Amino acid sequence: MKNWELLIPYLVFFFTPLTPLLIGVGVLVFADLYTGRSAARTRGEEIRSHGYKRSVSKCTQYFLAIILGRIMEVVFLPMIPVTAITAGYIALTEFKSNIENISTVTGIDIWRAIVDRLQGDKNRKRRSKKPDTD
């Protein structure tokens, strides 16, 4: 077996952990395409093919960022979860965009409700901690 024949199994092994991240980001991007189109219709905007092209380009760039994150994590920064941080940031950005689009269509500010709930939980935790009286 020649050395180059080992390359494909190595690459599969190296990039397999990215599969759920790439699928998740892909779903979020294409959901954003759908919800963005619905929001544009709600606002009375014309739907153009430019938005579709931008979504494909965005997905490609996001995939590249995740792959580069994997390389940085494995090769250069093994103690830092670069891949998870990169994919997490991308996922949160796309999630927020989807929620904003859904809010435009439904008229319900879902993002504000999420933020208020998270802040309420944080405030509740602070209040539940009893100060030391010692």
Buried (B, 14 or more C-beta within 10 A) or exposed (E): EEEEEEEEEEEEEBBEEBEEBBEBBBEBBBBBBEBBBBBBEEEEEEEEEEBEEEBEEBBEEBBEBBBEBBBBBEEEEEEEEBBBEBBEEBBEBBBBBBBBBBBBBEEEBBBEEEEEEEEEEEEEEEEEEEEEEE
